[in-house]
Structures are given as C-alpha cells and as structure tokens.
C-alpha cells in the first residue's frame, strides 16, 4: 500500500496510509514500543511561523505540520463555563479588551504574544459558591461557531471560531488528531485568578474544595461529551493543567492530591474507556507529584520544561517505562547553541526514546527566538537519527534501554 492509498476509517471519512502510519507510530510510542521511528511534532507561536515561512522562502499560508509531515496535532473546542459571545469593553487598532465565558476580563494587545488578565468577575468566595456552569453536553461547544476564550484569546485573537468538529474533520485524514480539555485547576485559575486560588486554599480550603468538586465534575463531563461528539474521529486527548512553576508546585501537593488528582484520574479513565490515550500538558517543575501523575493513568507527560530543571534522560532513568514523555527540547538551545553542540543535545536526548515512550517536542512551544533554519535543522536531525533501532554512536548511553 503506498502513501496515497485512501483507507476508509471513522464513518465516511478516509485516512491516507501515511496518516495511519503516523497513528501507529504514536500509539506504539505511548505503549512503550519501538515503532519505525521516533515521533516529532510541536506547538508553534504565530510569530515563529511567520519567521519560518519568510526564512525558508515559503508561501504565506504554508502549513508547518504538512511541510514536515509532523506526527500529531491538537484541537481546542469551546470549554468556557458560560457559552456566549465576547463582550467587547474596548477596541482600537492596537488592542481589544473583552469579557469572556469564564467571566474574566482580558486585554489583548495585538503586537504582544499573550493577553493580560485584567480582572475576574468571580472575586469573592461567596460569588464562587453561586457560580453555575452551562451544560457541558451543549452541542454548541462542538458543532457551532462562536467565541471561546481558549481558542480565541492567546497568542493570536479571533472571533467566531469555526465549529470544532469541522476542524477535527479537516485534520483527521492526514494527522493523528487529539481533542483537548482542561483539568480543574486550569479551569479554576481562569475563573478566579491565580492569586485567589492560592489565597483561598489557605483562607477557605473547604469552601474552595467544594467548588473544585463541582468544577471537577464539569471537567469530567466535558471530556465525555467531547469524546461522544467526535464520533470516533479523535485519536487521543490532551489534558491541560499547569500546577507548578520553575522551582516547585504552585501550592501544597497534599491539597492537589485531595481535590485535583481525582479529577485527572477520572478524566483519564473516561478517555481510556473510549480507547484513546492521554497526553497531559503541565508546565513547571512537578517532581514532587510525578509519581501521582503515573497513578492517574495518563499515558504521557508534556512539556517537561528544561528551564524548570527537568531532563527527559534523567526522568527515564528514574521512572523507566512507567509513563511516556513528550517534549523537553530546550528552545533556548534551539535558538542559540552552536550546531555541533545542538546536535549533541538532540542525539543524547534520543536515548530516552529507547524502547519507545518519547515524543520529540520543545519544552513548551516554539517561539520567535528560534530561526526557521534552526528548527528545520532539528527536525532533520531527528528524522535522520531517530529511526529504530536507534544508532546514536558516541552519544549512546548504554544504561538506557
């Protein structure tokens, strides 16, 4: 079967043999098996993509996932607690300020990479206790266009995002396509702000905990509803959930274990019951709760920030093949290390892929500081040296298998 052969899959849609090969590669890797080669993909800043296209002399609409035939891609549906259009509070040619379905007020300066959270309407514990959620099963989340915070206000800014299912259908024939959902802390801080999260854990631990229980059920139901809405067209799920910073967890691991960990466990179970794997995305240094993440059942952890002191080779030594990893390539190295040093870094980290269990990606996302030529260099290195059985020469680490 050649790469252009179309194979019927998932109802009336078809997938290329190449897409099925990538899906097999991803699934084997997440099962800690050696596929044909180590998978590679990433998340990209819009400003990087502009630089990449310019420096490689590509068309303004060149798709980086197709250009490099990357191994997986993620989609974002409407996860807002309240399904509604943005309320525009201010707008001019340089910026816009909106109130979103999280009842948060954000200012997006178009020239800046990320928005600023100006205030949170849910700013007292009493207001939190009366906060209600729109139906997680509401079909508008999956099948209708509209505004939503996660897809609309970030690196870029957009209104009336296309129906999520249309995006899934457009990607499904060519890529392993993942859905995504936030766990309870990622939702909580977007509703009340990070400062209130940490203050109220100390001042109102039980009251906040009761809300987290309600919020957690909302997250679990969003997971189940998304899987049902996809109708078999998603190949996995990303759970977004930052609970750490550069040095440590943002708050007590004991509190996280009591209220947040059970939610991740149930979300993961819902995915596994549907036959799809889970890649958990959490920034920062989570060393103190890595064992807990293994216990939740997640299949892989991303992005393993090198800037937070994490190293995938060290993690493989510590945890073996109890959990797969996704990420950890330091974008600061990608940006400015001499090419011979960069090659040594990439090939050394490929040791973590022995026996499967590692997807090559950046340690968060690819920023503008990385040149198009240097990203191109990294992808070609992985494609040249990431074929199984791995032959890493002087960079081989015999203790890793």
C-alpha positions as CSV (number, residue, x, y, z in Angstrom):
1,X,0.0,0.0,0.0
2,X,1.6,3.3,-1.0
3,X,1.3,6.6,0.9
4,X,-1.5,7.9,-1.4
5,X,-3.8,5.0,-0.8
6,X,-7.0,6.0,0.9
7,X,-8.3,3.7,3.6
8,X,-11.9,4.0,4.9
9,X,-12.0,5.0,8.6
10,X,-14.4,6.5,11.0
11,X,-17.7,6.6,9.0
12,X,-17.5,8.4,5.7
13,X,-14.0,10.0,6.2
14,X,-10.9,8.4,4.8
15,X,-7.4,8.4,6.0
16,X,-4.2,8.2,4.0
17,X,-1.9,5.3,4.6
18,X,0.6,7.9,5.8
19,X,-1.8,9.1,8.4
20,X,-2.4,5.6,9.6
21,X,1.4,5.0,9.8
22,X,1.7,8.1,12.0
23,X,-1.1,6.9,14.2
24,X,0.6,3.5,14.6
25,X,3.8,5.3,15.4
26,X,2.2,7.5,18.1
27,X,0.2,4.6,19.6
28,X,3.2,2.3,19.8
29,X,5.3,5.0,21.3
30,X,2.7,5.7,24.0
31,X,2.6,1.9,24.7
32,X,6.4,1.9,25.1
33,X,7.1,0.0,21.9
34,X,9.6,0.9,19.2
35,X,7.8,1.9,16.0
36,X,9.5,2.7,12.7
37,X,10.9,5.9,14.1
38,X,10.6,8.4,17.0
39,X,7.6,10.7,16.6
40,X,8.1,14.5,16.4
41,X,5.6,17.4,16.4
42,X,5.1,20.7,18.3
43,X,3.1,23.7,19.2
44,X,4.1,27.0,17.5
45,X,3.8,30.7,18.1
46,X,2.2,32.6,15.3
47,X,5.2,34.9,15.1
48,X,7.6,31.9,14.8
49,X,5.5,30.6,11.9
50,X,5.8,34.0,10.1
51,X,9.6,33.9,10.6
52,X,9.8,30.3,9.5
53,X,7.9,30.9,6.3
54,X,10.0,34.0,5.5
55,X,13.4,32.5,6.2
56,X,12.6,29.3,4.3
57,X,11.1,31.2,1.4
58,X,7.7,29.5,1.7
59,X,4.2,30.7,0.8
60,X,2.4,32.9,3.4
61,X,0.0,30.1,4.1
62,X,2.5,27.3,4.3
63,X,1.4,24.7,6.9
64,X,4.3,23.6,9.1
65,X,2.5,20.3,10.1
66,X,2.2,19.3,6.4
67,X,5.6,20.7,5.4
68,X,7.4,18.4,7.9
69,X,4.7,15.7,7.9
70,X,4.6,16.0,11.7
71,X,3.2,13.2,13.7
72,X,0.2,14.6,15.7
73,X,-1.9,17.7,16.1
74,X,-4.2,19.0,18.8
75,X,-7.6,20.8,18.6
76,X,-9.4,23.1,21.1
77,X,-13.2,23.1,21.5
78,X,-15.3,25.5,23.5
79,X,-14.6,24.7,27.1
80,X,-15.9,28.1,28.5
81,X,-18.1,27.6,31.6
82,X,-20.6,30.0,30.0
83,X,-21.2,29.7,26.3
84,X,-21.5,33.3,25.0
85,X,-20.0,35.8,22.6
86,X,-17.3,38.0,23.9
87,X,-18.4,41.3,25.4
88,X,-16.2,43.9,23.9
89,X,-15.3,46.5,26.5
90,X,-12.7,48.5,24.5
91,X,-11.3,48.2,21.0
92,X,-8.9,50.2,18.8
93,X,-6.3,49.5,16.1
94,X,-3.7,48.2,18.6
95,X,-5.7,46.2,21.2
96,X,-9.0,44.8,22.4
97,X,-10.5,44.2,25.8
98,X,-13.2,41.5,26.2
99,X,-15.2,39.7,28.9
100,X,-15.3,36.0,28.1
101,X,-17.3,33.0,29.1
102,X,-15.0,32.5,32.1
103,X,-16.4,35.9,33.3
104,X,-12.8,37.1,33.1
105,X,-11.7,40.4,31.5
106,X,-8.7,40.1,29.2
107,X,-6.8,42.7,27.2
108,X,-5.1,41.5,24.0
109,X,-2.5,43.9,22.5
110,X,-2.1,42.6,19.0
111,X,1.6,43.2,19.0
112,X,2.2,41.1,22.1
113,X,2.3,37.3,22.2
114,X,-0.1,36.8,25.1
115,X,-3.1,38.6,26.6
116,X,-3.2,40.2,30.1
117,X,-5.9,39.2,32.6
118,X,-7.2,42.4,34.0
119,X,-9.8,41.2,36.4
120,X,-12.0,38.3,37.4
121,X,-15.7,38.9,38.0
122,X,-15.8,36.0,40.4
123,X,-13.7,37.7,43.0
124,X,-15.2,36.5,46.4
125,X,-15.7,33.1,47.9
126,X,-19.4,33.9,48.1
127,X,-19.6,34.6,44.3
128,X,-17.7,31.4,43.7
129,X,-20.2,29.4,45.7
130,X,-23.1,30.7,43.5
131,X,-21.2,30.2,40.2
132,X,-23.0,27.9,37.8
133,X,-21.9,26.1,34.7
134,X,-23.6,25.9,31.3
135,X,-24.3,22.3,30.2
136,X,-21.1,20.5,29.3
137,X,-23.1,18.5,26.8
138,X,-24.4,21.6,25.0
139,X,-23.9,20.9,21.2
140,X,-22.8,24.5,20.6
141,X,-19.4,23.5,22.2
142,X,-18.7,21.0,19.4
143,X,-20.9,21.8,16.4
144,X,-21.4,25.6,16.2
145,X,-19.1,28.5,15.5
146,X,-18.7,31.1,18.2
147,X,-16.4,32.9,20.6
148,X,-14.4,31.0,23.3
149,X,-11.5,32.0,25.4
150,X,-9.1,29.2,24.9
151,X,-9.3,29.2,21.1
152,X,-9.8,32.9,20.7
153,X,-7.6,34.8,23.1
154,X,-4.0,33.7,23.3
155,X,-1.0,34.0,21.0
156,X,-3.5,35.5,18.5
157,X,-7.0,36.8,18.7
158,X,-10.1,35.5,16.8
159,X,-13.8,35.8,16.9
160,X,-16.5,33.3,15.8
161,X,-14.2,30.3,15.9
162,X,-15.2,27.6,13.4
163,X,-17.1,24.6,14.7
164,X,-14.7,22.3,16.5
165,X,-16.0,19.2,14.7
166,X,-15.2,20.9,11.3
167,X,-11.6,21.4,12.4
168,X,-11.3,17.8,13.5
169,X,-12.7,16.5,10.2
170,X,-10.3,18.7,8.3
171,X,-7.3,17.2,10.1
172,X,-8.4,13.6,10.6
173,X,-7.5,12.4,7.1
174,X,-3.8,13.5,7.4
175,X,-2.8,13.5,11.1
176,X,-3.4,11.7,14.4
177,X,-5.8,14.3,15.8
178,X,-6.2,14.9,19.5
179,X,-9.0,16.7,21.3
180,X,-8.3,18.7,24.5
181,X,-9.8,19.6,27.8
182,X,-8.7,21.5,30.9
183,X,-8.4,19.8,34.3
184,X,-9.9,21.5,37.4
185,X,-7.0,23.8,38.3
186,X,-6.6,25.1,34.8
187,X,-10.3,26.0,34.8
188,X,-10.2,27.4,38.3
189,X,-7.5,30.0,37.9
190,X,-9.2,31.2,34.7
191,X,-12.3,31.8,36.7
192,X,-10.9,33.4,39.9
193,X,-7.2,34.2,39.1
194,X,-4.1,32.5,40.3
195,X,-3.7,34.8,43.3
196,X,-7.1,33.9,44.6
197,X,-6.5,30.2,44.0
198,X,-3.5,30.3,46.3
199,X,-5.0,32.7,48.9
200,X,-8.3,30.8,49.1
201,X,-6.6,27.4,49.5
202,X,-5.2,28.9,52.7
203,X,-8.2,31.0,53.8
204,X,-11.1,28.9,52.6
205,X,-9.8,25.4,51.9
206,X,-13.1,23.6,52.5
207,X,-15.3,26.1,50.6
208,X,-12.9,26.1,47.7
209,X,-12.7,22.4,47.8
210,X,-16.5,22.0,47.5
211,X,-16.3,24.2,44.4
212,X,-13.5,22.2,42.9
213,X,-15.6,19.1,43.3
214,X,-18.4,20.8,41.2
215,X,-15.8,22.1,38.8
216,X,-14.2,18.7,38.5
217,X,-17.4,17.0,37.5
218,X,-17.8,19.7,34.9
219,X,-14.4,18.8,33.5
220,X,-15.1,15.1,33.6
221,X,-18.4,15.6,31.7
222,X,-16.7,17.9,29.2
223,X,-14.3,15.0,28.5
224,X,-17.1,12.5,28.0
225,X,-19.1,14.9,25.9
226,X,-16.2,15.7,23.6
227,X,-15.4,12.1,23.0
228,X,-19.1,11.4,22.1
229,X,-19.3,14.5,19.9
230,X,-16.2,13.4,18.0
231,X,-17.8,10.2,16.9
232,X,-14.6,8.3,16.8
233,X,-12.6,11.0,14.9
234,X,-10.2,11.9,17.7
235,X,-7.2,9.7,18.3
236,X,-6.3,10.9,21.8
237,X,-6.9,13.7,24.4
238,X,-4.7,16.4,25.8
239,X,-5.5,17.4,29.3
240,X,-4.2,20.9,30.0
241,X,-3.3,21.6,33.6
242,X,-0.5,23.8,35.0
243,X,0.1,23.3,38.7
244,X,3.8,24.2,39.0
245,X,6.3,27.0,38.3
246,X,10.0,26.9,37.7
247,X,11.0,25.6,41.1
248,X,8.1,23.7,42.6
249,X,4.3,23.2,42.8
250,X,2.2,26.3,43.0
251,X,0.5,25.1,46.2
252,X,0.6,22.1,48.6
253,X,0.8,18.7,46.9
254,X,-1.4,17.5,49.7
255,X,-4.2,19.8,48.6
256,X,-3.7,18.9,45.0
257,X,-3.9,15.2,45.8
258,X,-7.1,15.7,47.7
259,X,-9.1,17.8,45.2
260,X,-7.4,17.9,41.8
261,X,-5.7,14.5,41.3
262,X,-9.1,12.5,41.5
263,X,-10.4,14.7,38.6
264,X,-7.4,13.9,36.4
265,X,-7.8,10.3,37.2
266,X,-11.5,10.3,36.2
267,X,-10.9,12.3,33.0
268,X,-8.1,9.8,32.1
269,X,-10.4,6.9,32.8
270,X,-13.1,8.3,30.5
271,X,-10.6,8.5,27.7
272,X,-9.2,5.0,28.3
273,X,-12.8,3.7,28.4
274,X,-13.2,5.1,24.9
275,X,-10.0,3.6,23.7
276,X,-7.9,6.8,23.4
277,X,-4.6,7.8,25.1
278,X,-4.0,10.9,27.2
279,X,-1.1,13.3,27.0
280,X,-1.1,15.6,30.0
281,X,0.3,19.2,29.5
282,X,1.6,20.8,32.7
283,X,4.2,23.5,32.9
284,X,6.8,23.8,35.6
285,X,8.7,21.5,38.0
286,X,6.3,18.7,39.1
287,X,9.0,16.5,40.5
288,X,7.1,16.2,43.8
289,X,4.0,14.8,42.2
290,X,5.4,12.8,39.2
291,X,4.5,9.5,41.0
292,X,1.0,10.8,41.4
293,X,0.7,11.5,37.7
294,X,1.7,8.0,37.0
295,X,-1.0,6.8,39.3
296,X,-3.6,8.8,37.5
297,X,-3.0,6.6,34.4
298,X,-2.0,9.3,32.0
299,X,0.0,7.9,29.0
300,X,2.5,10.8,28.6
301,X,3.6,14.0,30.3
302,X,4.3,17.2,28.4
303,X,6.1,19.6,28.0
304,X,8.9,18.7,30.6
305,X,10.3,22.2,30.8
306,X,14.1,22.2,30.7
307,X,14.0,25.7,32.1
308,X,12.4,24.2,35.3
309,X,15.3,21.7,35.7
310,X,13.6,18.7,34.1
311,X,15.6,16.3,31.8
312,X,14.0,13.5,29.9
313,X,17.0,11.3,30.1
314,X,17.1,11.7,33.9
315,X,13.3,11.0,34.0
316,X,13.7,7.9,32.0
317,X,16.3,6.6,34.4
318,X,14.1,7.4,37.4
319,X,10.8,6.2,36.1
320,X,11.7,3.7,33.4
321,X,8.7,2.9,31.2
322,X,6.0,3.6,33.7
323,X,5.0,6.7,31.8
324,X,5.8,8.1,28.4
325,X,7.2,11.6,27.9
326,X,6.6,14.3,25.3
327,X,8.8,17.4,25.0
328,X,11.9,18.6,26.9
329,X,13.9,20.0,24.0
330,X,15.1,23.3,25.3
331,X,14.1,26.1,22.9
332,X,16.9,28.3,24.2
333,X,19.3,25.6,22.9
334,X,17.4,25.6,19.6
335,X,17.8,29.3,19.4
336,X,21.5,29.9,20.0
337,X,23.6,26.8,20.7
338,X,26.4,26.1,18.1
339,X,25.2,23.5,15.7
340,X,27.7,20.8,16.8
341,X,26.5,21.3,20.4
342,X,22.9,21.3,19.4
343,X,23.4,18.0,17.5
344,X,25.0,16.5,20.7
345,X,22.0,17.6,22.8
346,X,19.4,16.2,20.4
347,X,21.2,12.9,19.9
348,X,21.8,12.5,23.6
349,X,18.2,13.0,24.4
350,X,17.1,10.5,21.8
351,X,18.4,7.9,24.3
352,X,15.1,8.5,26.2
353,X,13.3,7.0,23.1
354,X,14.9,3.6,23.5
355,X,12.0,1.1,23.9
356,X,9.6,3.8,22.8
357,X,8.0,6.2,25.2
358,X,9.3,9.6,24.0
359,X,7.8,12.1,21.5
360,X,10.2,14.8,20.4
361,X,8.9,18.3,21.0
362,X,10.1,21.6,22.5
363,X,9.9,22.1,26.3
364,X,6.7,24.2,25.8
365,X,6.2,25.7,22.2
366,X,8.4,27.1,19.5
367,X,8.9,30.9,19.9
368,X,10.1,33.6,17.6
369,X,13.7,33.4,19.0
370,X,14.2,30.1,17.1
371,X,15.0,30.7,13.5
372,X,13.4,28.8,10.7
373,X,16.7,27.3,9.6
374,X,17.4,26.0,13.1
375,X,14.0,24.4,13.6
376,X,14.5,22.8,10.2
377,X,17.9,21.5,11.4
378,X,16.4,19.9,14.5
379,X,13.6,18.2,12.6
380,X,16.1,16.8,10.0
381,X,18.4,15.6,12.8
382,X,15.5,13.7,14.5
383,X,14.4,12.2,11.2
384,X,18.0,11.1,10.3
385,X,18.9,9.6,13.7
386,X,15.5,8.7,15.1
387,X,14.9,5.5,13.1
388,X,14.7,2.3,15.0
389,X,16.9,0.6,16.0
390,X,18.5,3.8,17.3
391,X,22.1,4.2,16.3
392,X,23.4,7.1,18.3
393,X,27.2,6.5,18.0
394,X,29.2,8.4,20.5
395,X,26.1,9.8,22.1
396,X,24.7,6.4,23.0
397,X,24.0,5.8,26.7
398,X,24.3,2.1,27.4
399,X,22.4,2.2,30.7
400,X,19.2,3.2,28.9
401,X,17.2,0.5,27.2
